[in-house]
Amino acid sequence: MLGFLSQDHESFLSHLRGFAVEESVWLDRRSGQLTSEKYVIVLDRPDGLGQAAAHEAAEVVQDRLRELLEDAYGARLMVVNRVLAESQYDEGREPGQRITSRSASDSSRVSYLEIYFDHQEWGEEFFARADVQDSVRSSPFAPGWVAGYHVLERAGHDKRSA
């Protein structure tokens, strides 16, 4: 099966990265809404910062964002994915196309945060706030080891598990 998937990847993917994570919900105010807007913040380990120190710094950022989300209009969910290990991929036609069963525990990825809002307007308003931007800019991850994305995710049902 891995060989079949790897062959398929050569048609359209390269530089794959997969992670084993420890997922934890830091804020959950879902209440049956049918849609949401997802944002992802990616934190990578800065050069010269050890893995333990990077995880501590990530917790500071995550704590601050959770505090700010408490009063944010339309904020529904914050999930933190702490990276435990990164999957290794071999080269195909391009780097990182062939799936392997190997993993490395020294990933440069520290964590990624998933933050959901009722509407794009409320998400954009939240991330435009100076206090939100300062929570990341004042961290060791700024400027070169943090990225943020608005993710297009369509789901016609509540994401809450039964």
C-alpha positions in Angstrom: 0.0 0.0 0.0 2.8 2.5 0.8 4.4 1.8 -2.6 1.1 2.5 -4.4 0.6 5.8 -2.5 4.2 6.8 -3.1 3.8 6.3 -6.9 0.7 8.4 -6.8 2.6 11.2 -4.9 5.1 11.4 -7.8 2.2 12.8 -10.0 1.6 15.9 -7.9 3.3 16.1 -4.5 6.8 16.8 -3.1 8.5 17.8 0.1 5.9 16.0 2.2 6.0 16.3 6.0 4.0 14.2 8.4 3.9 14.4 12.1 3.0 12.3 15.2 1.3 14.8 17.5 -0.2 15.0 20.9 -3.5 16.9 20.4 -5.1 18.8 23.2 -8.2 21.1 23.2 -7.4 24.4 24.8 -10.8 26.1 24.2 -14.0 24.5 23.1 -17.2 26.6 22.6 -18.8 24.6 19.8 -22.6 24.6 20.1 -24.0 22.9 17.0 -23.0 25.5 14.3 -22.7 24.0 10.8 -19.8 25.9 9.5 -16.6 27.5 10.8 -13.4 29.2 9.6 -10.1 27.5 10.4 -6.8 29.2 11.0 -3.5 27.4 11.6 -0.4 28.9 13.3 2.8 26.9 12.7 5.7 27.2 15.2 9.1 25.9 14.1 12.2 25.6 16.4 14.4 28.6 16.0 18.1 28.0 15.3 20.1 27.7 18.5 17.1 26.9 20.6 16.9 23.4 22.1 13.8 21.3 21.7 12.7 21.6 25.4 13.1 25.4 25.4 11.2 25.6 22.1 8.3 23.7 23.6 8.3 25.9 26.6 8.3 29.0 24.4 5.4 27.5 22.4 3.4 27.0 25.6 3.8 30.7 26.4 2.4 31.7 23.0 -0.4 29.2 23.2 -1.4 30.3 26.7 -1.4 33.9 25.6 -3.5 33.2 22.5 -6.0 31.1 24.6 -6.3 34.1 27.0 -7.0 36.4 24.1 -9.5 34.0 22.6 -11.6 33.9 25.8 -13.1 37.3 24.9 -12.8 37.1 21.1 -16.2 37.4 19.4 -17.0 34.2 17.3 -14.1 32.2 18.7 -15.2 28.5 18.9 -12.2 26.2 19.2 -8.5 26.1 19.8 -6.6 22.8 19.4 -2.8 22.5 20.0 -0.9 19.8 18.2 2.4 19.3 20.0 4.8 17.6 17.6 6.3 14.4 19.1 8.1 13.1 15.9 8.3 13.8 12.2 7.8 11.1 9.6 10.7 10.6 7.2 10.1 10.6 3.4 12.5 9.4 0.8 13.2 11.0 -2.6 11.1 10.0 -5.6 11.2 12.1 -8.7 11.3 15.0 -6.3 12.4 15.2 -2.6 10.0 13.9 0.0 7.6 11.8 -2.2 8.1 8.3 -0.9 6.4 7.3 2.3 8.5 5.3 4.8 7.7 3.9 8.2 10.7 5.7 9.7 10.4 8.7 12.0 12.7 11.2 13.6 12.1 12.6 17.1 14.2 15.8 16.5 11.8 17.6 14.2 12.2 21.3 13.6 8.4 21.6 13.9 7.4 22.4 17.5 3.6 22.6 17.2 0.8 23.9 15.2 -2.4 25.5 16.5 -5.8 25.2 15.0 -8.1 28.1 15.8 -11.8 28.1 14.6 -14.2 31.1 14.3 -17.8 31.3 13.3 -17.0 33.5 10.4 -14.0 34.8 8.5 -14.7 38.3 9.5 -14.2 37.5 13.2 -11.0 35.5 12.5 -9.5 38.3 10.5 -10.5 40.9 13.2 -8.9 38.7 15.9 -5.6 38.2 14.1 -5.4 41.9 13.1 -5.4 43.0 16.8 -2.1 44.4 18.1 -2.2 42.3 21.3 -2.6 39.1 19.2 0.2 40.0 16.9 2.4 41.0 19.8 1.9 37.6 21.5 3.7 36.0 18.5 6.1 38.8 17.6 7.5 39.0 21.2 8.3 35.2 21.1 11.5 33.5 20.0 9.6 32.3 16.9 9.4 35.7 15.3 10.1 36.6 12.7 11.3 33.6 10.8 10.0 30.5 12.6 6.2 31.2 12.7 3.6 31.1 9.9 -0.1 31.6 9.9 -2.7 30.4 7.4 -6.4 30.7 6.8 -7.4 27.2 5.8 -10.3 26.4 3.5 -12.1 23.6 5.2 -15.6 22.6 4.2 -17.7 20.5 6.6 -21.5 20.4 6.6 -21.8 19.2 10.2 -20.7 20.0 13.7 -17.1 18.9 14.4 -17.9 18.0 18.0 -17.4 14.3 18.7 -20.4 12.4 20.1 
